[in-house]
């Protein structure tokens, strides 16, 4: 599966299959939240949250790819990510794009 942020595949003809997406809501356990709160006082990167968001992006991407494959796509173009806080220490990550089949 080809993933691209571009809005076209130069030199390729393709049929647009439509929007595909994948999302996940994740959180860290309370121990990580306590450490993050302490880290917030002194500043610096909160690596447990960086790791959580990286994992969430990967899961969302895999779910988007699975939806594209189920539709018979060869690629997903215009891939984008979005995020939102659902509640304290919980984030939703969504991956979305346009599924296409090469002709």
Biopython code that builds the backbone (N, CA, C, O; Angstrom):
import numpy as np
from Bio.PDB.StructureBuilder import StructureBuilder

atoms = [
    (1, "UNK", "N", (0.854, -1.176, 0.000)),
    (1, "UNK", "CA", (0.000, 0.000, 0.000)),
    (1, "UNK", "C", (0.895, 1.233, 0.000)),
    (1, "UNK", "O", (1.776, 1.374, 0.848)),
    (2, "UNK", "N", (0.661, 2.119, -0.956)),
    (2, "UNK", "CA", (1.399, 3.368, -1.037)),
    (2, "UNK", "C", (0.617, 4.422, -0.258)),
    (2, "UNK", "O", (-0.584, 4.593, -0.464)),
    (3, "UNK", "N", (1.307, 5.125, 0.637)),
    (3, "UNK", "CA", (0.706, 6.239, 1.368)),
    (3, "UNK", "C", (1.431, 7.508, 0.950)),
    (3, "UNK", "O", (2.661, 7.543, 0.907)),
    (4, "UNK", "N", (0.670, 8.546, 0.645)),
    (4, "UNK", "CA", (1.270, 9.791, 0.179)),
    (4, "UNK", "C", (0.479, 10.988, 0.697)),
    (4, "UNK", "O", (-0.747, 10.945, 0.805)),
    (5, "UNK", "N", (1.202, 12.050, 1.012)),
    (5, "UNK", "CA", (0.540, 13.302, 1.391)),
    (5, "UNK", "C", (0.214, 14.152, 0.170)),
    (5, "UNK", "O", (-0.443, 15.187, 0.283)),
    (6, "UNK", "N", (0.677, 13.709, -0.998)),
    (6, "UNK", "CA", (0.446, 14.443, -2.242)),
    (6, "UNK", "C", (-1.006, 14.316, -2.697)),
    (6, "UNK", "O", (-1.716, 13.388, -2.308)),
    (7, "UNK", "N", (-1.433, 15.268, -3.530)),
    (7, "UNK", "CA", (-2.797, 15.221, -4.072)),
    (7, "UNK", "C", (-2.842, 14.605, -5.473)),
    (7, "UNK", "O", (-3.866, 14.664, -6.154)),
    (8, "UNK", "N", (-1.715, 14.011, -5.894)),
    (8, "UNK", "CA", (-1.694, 13.352, -7.202)),
    (8, "UNK", "C", (-0.534, 12.371, -7.272)),
    (8, "UNK", "O", (0.415, 12.450, -6.492)),
    (9, "UNK", "N", (-0.629, 11.449, -8.217)),
    (9, "UNK", "CA", (0.455, 10.518, -8.528)),
    (9, "UNK", "C", (0.864, 10.795, -9.968)),
    (9, "UNK", "O", (0.247, 10.255, -10.886)),
    (10, "UNK", "N", (1.880, 11.617, -10.196)),
    (10, "UNK", "CA", (2.283, 11.955, -11.555)),
    (10, "UNK", "C", (2.597, 10.715, -12.389)),
    (10, "UNK", "O", (3.301, 9.809, -11.943)),
    (11, "UNK", "N", (2.063, 10.697, -13.601)),
    (11, "UNK", "CA", (2.315, 9.608, -14.525)),
    (11, "UNK", "C", (1.457, 8.376, -14.288)),
    (11, "UNK", "O", (1.597, 7.382, -15.001)),
    (12, "UNK", "N", (0.588, 8.423, -13.320)),
    (12, "UNK", "CA", (-0.290, 7.282, -13.022)),
    (12, "UNK", "C", (-1.739, 7.676, -13.259)),
    (12, "UNK", "O", (-2.160, 8.793, -12.959)),
    (13, "UNK", "N", (-2.482, 6.736, -13.802)),
    (13, "UNK", "CA", (-3.924, 6.925, -13.905)),
    (13, "UNK", "C", (-4.561, 6.132, -12.783)),
    (13, "UNK", "O", (-4.137, 5.017, -12.477)),
    (14, "UNK", "N", (-5.568, 6.704, -12.180)),
    (14, "UNK", "CA", (-6.193, 6.025, -11.050)),
    (14, "UNK", "C", (-7.658, 6.407, -10.934)),
    (14, "UNK", "O", (-8.108, 7.447, -11.416)),
    (15, "UNK", "N", (-8.377, 5.515, -10.273)),
    (15, "UNK", "CA", (-9.788, 5.725, -9.969)),
    (15, "UNK", "C", (-9.883, 6.065, -8.482)),
    (15, "UNK", "O", (-9.298, 5.377, -7.646)),
    (16, "UNK", "N", (-10.613, 7.115, -8.160)),
    (16, "UNK", "CA", (-10.809, 7.503, -6.764)),
    (16, "UNK", "C", (-11.895, 6.622, -6.155)),
    (16, "UNK", "O", (-13.008, 6.544, -6.676)),
    (17, "UNK", "N", (-11.564, 5.964, -5.055)),
    (17, "UNK", "CA", (-12.507, 5.092, -4.367)),
    (17, "UNK", "C", (-13.222, 5.802, -3.212)),
    (17, "UNK", "O", (-14.284, 5.365, -2.770)),
    (18, "UNK", "N", (-12.638, 6.888, -2.735)),
    (18, "UNK", "CA", (-13.286, 7.665, -1.673)),
    (18, "UNK", "C", (-12.466, 7.767, -0.401)),
    (18, "UNK", "O", (-11.328, 7.304, -0.320)),
    (19, "UNK", "N", (-13.081, 8.384, 0.577)),
    (19, "UNK", "CA", (-12.456, 8.640, 1.871)),
    (19, "UNK", "C", (-12.267, 7.340, 2.651)),
    (19, "UNK", "O", (-13.158, 6.493, 2.711)),
    (20, "UNK", "N", (-11.089, 7.208, 3.241)),
    (20, "UNK", "CA", (-10.826, 6.124, 4.178)),
    (20, "UNK", "C", (-10.235, 6.738, 5.436)),
    (20, "UNK", "O", (-9.564, 7.769, 5.384)),
    (21, "UNK", "N", (-10.489, 6.098, 6.556)),
    (21, "UNK", "CA", (-10.029, 6.654, 7.819)),
    (21, "UNK", "C", (-9.778, 5.560, 8.832)),
    (21, "UNK", "O", (-10.248, 4.432, 8.685)),
    (22, "UNK", "N", (-9.037, 5.908, 9.851)),
    (22, "UNK", "CA", (-8.804, 5.029, 10.990)),
    (22, "UNK", "C", (-8.580, 5.907, 12.196)),
    (22, "UNK", "O", (-7.928, 6.946, 12.096)),
    (23, "UNK", "N", (-9.113, 5.505, 13.339)),
    (23, "UNK", "CA", (-8.894, 6.309, 14.533)),
    (23, "UNK", "C", (-8.689, 5.420, 15.745)),
    (23, "UNK", "O", (-8.993, 4.227, 15.727)),
    (24, "UNK", "N", (-8.168, 6.029, 16.795)),
    (24, "UNK", "CA", (-7.946, 5.340, 18.060)),
    (24, "UNK", "C", (-7.993, 6.387, 19.174)),
    (24, "UNK", "O", (-7.590, 7.533, 18.979)),
    (25, "UNK", "N", (-8.482, 5.983, 20.323)),
    (25, "UNK", "CA", (-8.445, 6.815, 21.529)),
    (25, "UNK", "C", (-7.535, 6.089, 22.514)),
    (25, "UNK", "O", (-7.758, 4.918, 22.823)),
    (26, "UNK", "N", (-6.511, 6.782, 23.004)),
    (26, "UNK", "CA", (-5.548, 6.161, 23.905)),
    (26, "UNK", "C", (-5.302, 7.017, 25.127)),
    (26, "UNK", "O", (-5.518, 8.229, 25.124)),
    (27, "UNK", "N", (-4.842, 6.347, 26.178)),
    (27, "UNK", "CA", (-4.424, 7.050, 27.400)),
    (27, "UNK", "C", (-3.261, 6.277, 28.012)),
    (27, "UNK", "O", (-2.981, 5.144, 27.622)),
    (28, "UNK", "N", (-2.600, 6.893, 28.958)),
    (28, "UNK", "CA", (-1.548, 6.239, 29.732)),
    (28, "UNK", "C", (-2.087, 5.944, 31.124)),
    (28, "UNK", "O", (-3.047, 6.569, 31.575)),
    (29, "UNK", "N", (-1.461, 4.986, 31.800)),
    (29, "UNK", "CA", (-1.925, 4.632, 33.143)),
    (29, "UNK", "C", (-1.583, 5.724, 34.156)),
    (29, "UNK", "O", (-0.770, 6.605, 33.878)),
    (30, "UNK", "N", (-2.192, 5.660, 35.303)),
    (30, "UNK", "CA", (-2.104, 6.718, 36.316)),
    (30, "UNK", "C", (-0.661, 6.997, 36.738)),
    (30, "UNK", "O", (-0.318, 8.147, 37.011)),
    (31, "UNK", "N", (0.178, 5.982, 36.797)),
    (31, "UNK", "CA", (1.580, 6.190, 37.177)),
    (31, "UNK", "C", (2.284, 7.121, 36.201)),
    (31, "UNK", "O", (3.054, 7.991, 36.610)),
    (32, "UNK", "N", (2.025, 6.942, 34.933)),
    (32, "UNK", "CA", (2.620, 7.819, 33.915)),
    (32, "UNK", "C", (2.055, 9.232, 34.036)),
    (32, "UNK", "O", (2.773, 10.210, 33.826)),
    (33, "UNK", "N", (0.765, 9.342, 34.377)),
    (33, "UNK", "CA", (0.153, 10.661, 34.548)),
    (33, "UNK", "C", (0.769, 11.423, 35.710)),
    (33, "UNK", "O", (0.984, 12.632, 35.620)),
    (34, "UNK", "N", (1.054, 10.719, 36.803)),
    (34, "UNK", "CA", (1.673, 11.371, 37.963)),
    (34, "UNK", "C", (3.056, 11.881, 37.588)),
    (34, "UNK", "O", (3.407, 13.017, 37.907)),
    (35, "UNK", "N", (3.846, 11.047, 36.911)),
    (35, "UNK", "CA", (5.177, 11.466, 36.475)),
    (35, "UNK", "C", (5.091, 12.648, 35.511)),
    (35, "UNK", "O", (5.887, 13.583, 35.595)),
    (36, "UNK", "N", (4.124, 12.601, 34.597)),
    (36, "UNK", "CA", (3.945, 13.691, 33.628)),
    (36, "UNK", "C", (3.603, 14.990, 34.346)),
    (36, "UNK", "O", (4.076, 16.058, 33.959)),
    (37, "UNK", "N", (2.786, 14.903, 35.387)),
    (37, "UNK", "CA", (2.444, 16.097, 36.168)),
    (37, "UNK", "C", (3.667, 16.702, 36.825)),
    (37, "UNK", "O", (3.818, 17.923, 36.857)),
    (38, "UNK", "N", (4.542, 15.857, 37.350)),
    (38, "UNK", "CA", (5.782, 16.355, 37.955)),
    (38, "UNK", "C", (6.693, 16.963, 36.900)),
    (38, "UNK", "O", (7.314, 18.001, 37.128)),
    (39, "UNK", "N", (6.770, 16.316, 35.750)),
    (39, "UNK", "CA", (7.612, 16.812, 34.653)),
    (39, "UNK", "C", (7.094, 18.166, 34.164)),
    (39, "UNK", "O", (7.874, 19.020, 33.743)),
    (40, "UNK", "N", (5.792, 18.354, 34.223)),
    (40, "UNK", "CA", (5.178, 19.609, 33.796)),
    (40, "UNK", "C", (5.661, 20.779, 34.653)),
    (40, "UNK", "O", (5.735, 21.910, 34.172)),
    (41, "UNK", "N", (5.984, 20.521, 35.897)),
    (41, "UNK", "CA", (6.460, 21.570, 36.806)),
    (41, "UNK", "C", (7.846, 22.050, 36.396)),
    (41, "UNK", "O", (8.106, 23.254, 36.380)),
    (42, "UNK", "N", (8.737, 21.119, 36.064)),
    (42, "UNK", "CA", (10.114, 21.488, 35.742)),
    (42, "UNK", "C", (10.350, 21.702, 34.253)),
    (42, "UNK", "O", (11.372, 22.272, 33.870)),
    (43, "UNK", "N", (9.437, 21.262, 33.417)),
    (43, "UNK", "CA", (9.567, 21.451, 31.974)),
    (43, "UNK", "C", (10.289, 20.310, 31.296)),
    (43, "UNK", "O", (10.882, 19.454, 31.952)),
    (44, "UNK", "N", (10.235, 20.305, 30.001)),
    (44, "UNK", "CA", (10.899, 19.273, 29.209)),
    (44, "UNK", "C", (9.897, 18.346, 28.547)),
    (44, "UNK", "O", (8.693, 18.415, 28.797)),
    (45, "UNK", "N", (10.419, 17.486, 27.705)),
    (45, "UNK", "CA", (9.567, 16.543, 26.978)),
    (45, "UNK", "C", (9.012, 15.484, 27.920)),
    (45, "UNK", "O", (9.718, 14.978, 28.793)),
    (46, "UNK", "N", (7.758, 15.162, 27.734)),
    (46, "UNK", "CA", (7.124, 14.080, 28.480)),
    (46, "UNK", "C", (7.113, 12.879, 27.548)),
    (46, "UNK", "O", (6.181, 12.684, 26.768)),
    (47, "UNK", "N", (8.165, 12.081, 27.646)),
    (47, "UNK", "CA", (8.392, 11.022, 26.671)),
    (47, "UNK", "C", (7.295, 9.960, 26.669)),
    (47, "UNK", "O", (7.038, 9.347, 25.632)),
    (48, "UNK", "N", (6.645, 9.732, 27.808)),
    (48, "UNK", "CA", (5.576, 8.724, 27.819)),
    (48, "UNK", "C", (4.407, 9.162, 26.948)),
    (48, "UNK", "O", (3.763, 8.325, 26.316)),
    (49, "UNK", "N", (4.124, 10.462, 26.904)),
    (49, "UNK", "CA", (3.051, 10.955, 26.038)),
    (49, "UNK", "C", (3.487, 10.991, 24.576)),
    (49, "UNK", "O", (2.683, 10.727, 23.682)),
    (50, "UNK", "N", (4.740, 11.311, 24.331)),
    (50, "UNK", "CA", (5.261, 11.265, 22.968)),
    (50, "UNK", "C", (5.133, 9.847, 22.423)),
    (50, "UNK", "O", (4.709, 9.645, 21.286)),
    (51, "UNK", "N", (5.506, 8.867, 23.247)),
    (51, "UNK", "CA", (5.395, 7.458, 22.863)),
    (51, "UNK", "C", (3.937, 7.061, 22.633)),
    (51, "UNK", "O", (3.623, 6.361, 21.671)),
    (52, "UNK", "N", (3.043, 7.516, 23.528)),
    (52, "UNK", "CA", (1.627, 7.183, 23.393)),
    (52, "UNK", "C", (1.066, 7.712, 22.076)),
    (52, "UNK", "O", (0.350, 6.997, 21.375)),
    (53, "UNK", "N", (1.384, 8.956, 21.736)),
    (53, "UNK", "CA", (0.864, 9.542, 20.503)),
    (53, "UNK", "C", (1.468, 8.882, 19.265)),
    (53, "UNK", "O", (0.789, 8.730, 18.250)),
    (54, "UNK", "N", (2.717, 8.497, 19.344)),
    (54, "UNK", "CA", (3.347, 7.793, 18.231)),
    (54, "UNK", "C", (2.664, 6.449, 17.999)),
    (54, "UNK", "O", (2.383, 6.077, 16.860)),
    (55, "UNK", "N", (2.399, 5.726, 19.082)),
    (55, "UNK", "CA", (1.686, 4.447, 18.978)),
    (55, "UNK", "C", (0.279, 4.660, 18.415)),
    (55, "UNK", "O", (-0.185, 3.885, 17.578)),
    (56, "UNK", "N", (-0.390, 5.704, 18.875)),
    (56, "UNK", "CA", (-1.750, 5.988, 18.409)),
    (56, "UNK", "C", (-1.762, 6.308, 16.919)),
    (56, "UNK", "O", (-2.650, 5.852, 16.199)),
    (57, "UNK", "N", (-0.786, 7.087, 16.446)),
    (57, "UNK", "CA", (-0.711, 7.384, 15.006)),
    (57, "UNK", "C", (-0.511, 6.111, 14.200)),
    (57, "UNK", "O", (-1.113, 5.946, 13.139)),
    (58, "UNK", "N", (0.330, 5.213, 14.695)),
    (58, "UNK", "CA", (0.589, 3.960, 13.991)),
    (58, "UNK", "C", (-0.684, 3.105, 13.915)),
    (58, "UNK", "O", (-0.993, 2.549, 12.861)),
    (59, "UNK", "N", (-1.406, 3.003, 15.007)),
    (59, "UNK", "CA", (-2.653, 2.226, 15.023)),
    (59, "UNK", "C", (-3.671, 2.848, 14.073)),
    (59, "UNK", "O", (-4.308, 2.138, 13.295)),
    (60, "UNK", "N", (-3.827, 4.180, 14.133)),
    (60, "UNK", "CA", (-4.780, 4.860, 13.250)),
    (60, "UNK", "C", (-4.408, 4.646, 11.788)),
    (60, "UNK", "O", (-5.282, 4.429, 10.949)),
    (61, "UNK", "N", (-3.116, 4.706, 11.482)),
    (61, "UNK", "CA", (-2.656, 4.475, 10.104)),
    (61, "UNK", "C", (-2.975, 3.051, 9.665)),
    (61, "UNK", "O", (-3.464, 2.841, 8.555)),
    (62, "UNK", "N", (-2.705, 2.076, 10.523)),
    (62, "UNK", "CA", (-3.000, 0.675, 10.182)),
    (62, "UNK", "C", (-4.487, 0.472, 9.916)),
    (62, "UNK", "O", (-4.858, -0.263, 9.001)),
    (63, "UNK", "N", (-5.339, 1.118, 10.707)),
    (63, "UNK", "CA", (-6.786, 0.978, 10.513)),
    (63, "UNK", "C", (-7.237, 1.641, 9.218)),
    (63, "UNK", "O", (-8.130, 1.134, 8.539)),
    (64, "UNK", "N", (-6.621, 2.781, 8.868)),
    (64, "UNK", "CA", (-6.936, 3.443, 7.612)),
    (64, "UNK", "C", (-6.526, 2.557, 6.434)),
    (64, "UNK", "O", (-7.284, 2.403, 5.477)),
    (65, "UNK", "N", (-5.335, 1.980, 6.507)),
    (65, "UNK", "CA", (-4.842, 1.096, 5.450)),
    (65, "UNK", "C", (-5.752, -0.123, 5.316)),
    (65, "UNK", "O", (-6.052, -0.541, 4.197)),
    (66, "UNK", "N", (-6.192, -0.693, 6.418)),
    (66, "UNK", "CA", (-7.083, -1.858, 6.376)),
    (66, "UNK", "C", (-8.396, -1.509, 5.671)),
    (66, "UNK", "O", (-8.917, -2.310, 4.894)),
    (67, "UNK", "N", (-8.928, -0.318, 5.942)),
    (67, "UNK", "CA", (-10.159, 0.106, 5.263)),
    (67, "UNK", "C", (-9.916, 0.282, 3.767)),
    (67, "UNK", "O", (-10.751, -0.101, 2.948)),
    (68, "UNK", "N", (-8.759, 0.867, 3.411)),
    (68, "UNK", "CA", (-8.426, 1.048, 1.990)),
    (68, "UNK", "C", (-8.268, -0.297, 1.288)),
    (68, "UNK", "O", (-8.758, -0.478, 0.173)),
    (69, "UNK", "N", (-7.588, -1.235, 1.933)),
    (69, "UNK", "CA", (-7.402, -2.562, 1.341)),
    (69, "UNK", "C", (-8.743, -3.270, 1.155)),
    (69, "UNK", "O", (-8.953, -3.951, 0.152)),
    (70, "UNK", "N", (-9.640, -3.112, 2.111)),
    (70, "UNK", "CA", (-10.966, -3.735, 2.012)),
    (70, "UNK", "C", (-11.750, -3.189, 0.821)),
    (70, "UNK", "O", (-12.633, -3.866, 0.295)),
    (71, "UNK", "N", (-11.429, -1.965, 0.395)),
    (71, "UNK", "CA", (-12.100, -1.364, -0.754)),
    (71, "UNK", "C", (-11.362, -1.635, -2.050)),
    (71, "UNK", "O", (-11.800, -1.189, -3.110)),
    (72, "UNK", "N", (-10.250, -2.359, -1.989)),
    (72, "UNK", "CA", (-9.492, -2.699, -3.183)),
    (72, "UNK", "C", (-8.508, -1.633, -3.627)),
    (72, "UNK", "O", (-8.100, -1.616, -4.788)),
    (73, "UNK", "N", (-8.124, -0.755, -2.734)),
    (73, "UNK", "CA", (-7.217, 0.345, -3.083)),
    (73, "UNK", "C", (-5.775, -0.127, -3.224)),
    (73, "UNK", "O", (-5.346, -1.093, -2.592)),
    (74, "UNK", "N", (-5.042, 0.586, -4.073)),
    (74, "UNK", "CA", (-3.608, 0.379, -4.222)),
    (74, "UNK", "C", (-2.821, 1.419, -3.441)),
    (74, "UNK", "O", (-1.652, 1.211, -3.116)),
    (75, "UNK", "N", (-3.467, 2.535, -3.143)),
    (75, "UNK", "CA", (-2.777, 3.635, -2.474)),
    (75, "UNK", "C", (-3.790, 4.516, -1.737)),
    (75, "UNK", "O", (-4.993, 4.481, -1.998)),
    (76, "UNK", "N", (-3.252, 5.302, -0.813)),
    (76, "UNK", "CA", (-4.040, 6.343, -0.154)),
    (76, "UNK", "C", (-3.274, 7.642, -0.352)),
    (76, "UNK", "O", (-2.116, 7.760, 0.050)),
    (77, "UNK", "N", (-3.923, 8.604, -0.969)),
    (77, "UNK", "CA", (-3.276, 9.891, -1.200)),
    (77, "UNK", "C", (-3.896, 10.947, -0.293)),
    (77, "UNK", "O", (-4.967, 10.742, 0.279)),
    (78, "UNK", "N", (-3.213, 12.072, -0.172)),
    (78, "UNK", "CA", (-3.640, 13.175, 0.688)),
    (78, "UNK", "C", (-3.832, 12.717, 2.137)),
    (78, "UNK", "O", (-4.788, 13.121, 2.798)),
    (79, "UNK", "N", (-2.916, 11.872, 2.623)),
    (79, "UNK", "CA", (-2.997, 11.379, 3.993)),
    (79, "UNK", "C", (-2.801, 12.537, 4.966)),
    (79, "UNK", "O", (-1.883, 13.346, 4.826)),
    (80, "UNK", "N", (-3.680, 12.591, 5.942)),
    (80, "UNK", "CA", (-3.625, 13.630, 6.971)),
    (80, "UNK", "C", (-3.880, 12.998, 8.335)),
    (80, "UNK", "O", (-4.459, 11.916, 8.433)),
    (81, "UNK", "N", (-3.442, 13.686, 9.382)),
    (81, "UNK", "CA", (-3.681, 13.255, 10.757)),
    (81, "UNK", "C", (-4.346, 14.393, 11.524)),
    (81, "UNK", "O", (-4.094, 15.569, 11.266)),
    (82, "UNK", "N", (-5.182, 14.022, 12.452)),
    (82, "UNK", "CA", (-5.798, 14.994, 13.339)),
    (82, "UNK", "C", (-5.826, 14.414, 14.737)),
    (82, "UNK", "O", (-5.664, 13.210, 14.932)),
    (83, "UNK", "N", (-6.031, 15.282, 15.695)),
    (83, "UNK", "CA", (-6.069, 14.815, 17.076)),
    (83, "UNK", "C", (-6.972, 15.679, 17.922)),
    (83, "UNK", "O", (-7.232, 16.840, 17.604)),
    (84, "UNK", "N", (-7.444, 15.095, 19.000)),
    (84, "UNK", "CA", (-8.291, 15.827, 19.931)),
    (84, "UNK", "C", (-8.149, 15.209, 21.314)),
    (84, "UNK", "O", (-7.909, 14.009, 21.454)),
    (85, "UNK", "N", (-8.299, 16.041, 22.325)),
    (85, "UNK", "CA", (-8.335, 15.537, 23.698)),
    (85, "UNK", "C", (-9.772, 15.157, 24.002)),
    (85, "UNK", "O", (-10.676, 15.981, 23.867)),
    (86, "UNK", "N", (-9.988, 13.923, 24.409)),
    (86, "UNK", "CA", (-11.329, 13.433, 24.711)),
    (86, "UNK", "C", (-11.663, 13.734, 26.169)),
    (86, "UNK", "O", (-12.752, 14.219, 26.475)),
    (87, "UNK", "N", (-10.739, 13.451, 27.050)),
    (87, "UNK", "CA", (-10.834, 13.798, 28.465)),
    (87, "UNK", "C", (-9.411, 13.914, 28.968)),
    (87, "UNK", "O", (-8.476, 13.677, 28.203)),
    (88, "UNK", "N", (-9.215, 14.266, 30.213)),
    (88, "UNK", "CA", (-7.867, 14.453, 30.721)),
    (88, "UNK", "C", (-7.008, 13.219, 30.485)),
    (88, "UNK", "O", (-7.416, 12.101, 30.800)),
    (89, "UNK", "N", (-5.828, 13.423, 29.935)),
    (89, "UNK", "CA", (-4.845, 12.364, 29.668)),
    (89, "UNK", "C", (-5.303, 11.337, 28.640)),
    (89, "UNK", "O", (-4.772, 10.228, 28.591)),
    (90, "UNK", "N", (-6.275, 11.697, 27.828)),
    (90, "UNK", "CA", (-6.770, 10.804, 26.785)),
    (90, "UNK", "C", (-6.819, 11.575, 25.468)),
    (90, "UNK", "O", (-7.307, 12.704, 25.416)),
    (91, "UNK", "N", (-6.311, 10.958, 24.412)),
    (91, "UNK", "CA", (-6.275, 11.621, 23.113)),
    (91, "UNK", "C", (-6.829, 10.719, 22.031)),
    (91, "UNK", "O", (-6.631, 9.504, 22.049)),
    (92, "UNK", "N", (-7.530, 11.334, 21.083)),
    (92, "UNK", "CA", (-7.957, 10.629, 19.887)),
    (92, "UNK", "C", (-7.051, 11.059, 18.748)),
    (92, "UNK", "O", (-6.767, 12.245, 18.579)),
    (93, "UNK", "N", (-6.605, 10.099, 17.980)),
    (93, "UNK", "CA", (-5.839, 10.373, 16.767)),
    (93, "UNK", "C", (-6.617, 9.768, 15.611)),
    (93, "UNK", "O", (-7.080, 8.630, 15.689)),
    (94, "UNK", "N", (-6.758, 10.538, 14.534)),
    (94, "UNK", "CA", (-7.420, 10.044, 13.327)),
    (94, "UNK", "C", (-6.464, 10.209, 12.151)),
    (94, "UNK", "O", (-5.792, 11.232, 12.013)),
    (95, "UNK", "N", (-6.420, 9.196, 11.319)),
    (95, "UNK", "CA", (-5.686, 9.241, 10.051)),
    (95, "UNK", "C", (-6.734, 9.120, 8.953)),
    (95, "UNK", "O", (-7.635, 8.286, 9.035)),
    (96, "UNK", "N", (-6.612, 9.960, 7.920)),
    (96, "UNK", "CA", (-7.576, 9.887, 6.838)),
    (96, "UNK", "C", (-6.932, 10.290, 5.525)),
    (96, "UNK", "O", (-5.907, 10.972, 5.497)),
    (97, "UNK", "N", (-7.557, 9.851, 4.431)),
    (97, "UNK", "CA", (-7.047, 10.171, 3.120)),
    (97, "UNK", "C", (-8.000, 9.665, 2.049)),
    (97, "UNK", "O", (-9.096, 9.191, 2.347)),
    (98, "UNK", "N", (-7.570, 9.774, 0.810)),
    (98, "UNK", "CA", (-8.379, 9.356, -0.320)),
    (98, "UNK", "C", (-7.810, 8.065, -0.898)),
    (98, "UNK", "O", (-6.665, 8.020, -1.346)),
    (99, "UNK", "N", (-8.631, 7.017, -0.879)),
    (99, "UNK", "CA", (-8.214, 5.726, -1.433)),
    (99, "UNK", "C", (-8.328, 5.766, -2.956)),
    (99, "UNK", "O", (-9.308, 6.269, -3.505)),
    (100, "UNK", "N", (-7.303, 5.226, -3.631)),
    (100, "UNK", "CA", (-7.309, 5.173, -5.090)),
    (100, "UNK", "C", (-6.862, 3.789, -5.563)),
    (100, "UNK", "O", (-6.119, 3.084, -4.882)),
    (101, "UNK", "N", (-7.346, 3.426, -6.763)),
    (101, "UNK", "CA", (-6.951, 2.179, -7.418)),
    (101, "UNK", "C", (-6.308, 2.557, -8.735)),
    (101, "UNK", "O", (-6.902, 3.283, -9.532)),
    (102, "UNK", "N", (-5.094, 2.070, -8.975)),
    (102, "UNK", "CA", (-4.404, 2.364, -10.218)),
    (102, "UNK", "C", (-5.054, 1.606, -11.365)),
    (102, "UNK", "O", (-5.470, 0.457, -11.220)),
    (103, "UNK", "N", (-5.128, 2.278, -12.509)),
    (103, "UNK", "CA", (-5.746, 1.689, -13.701)),
    (103, "UNK", "C", (-4.660, 1.120, -14.602)),
    (103, "UNK", "O", (-4.961, 0.575, -15.664)),
]
sb = StructureBuilder()
sb.init_structure("model")
sb.init_model(0)
sb.init_chain("A")
sb.init_seg("    ")
for serial, (resi, resn, name, xyz) in enumerate(atoms, 1):
    if name == "N":
        sb.init_residue(resn, " ", resi, " ")
    sb.init_atom(name, np.array(xyz, "f"), 0.0, 1.0, " ", f" {name:<3s}", serial, name[0])
structure = sb.get_structure()
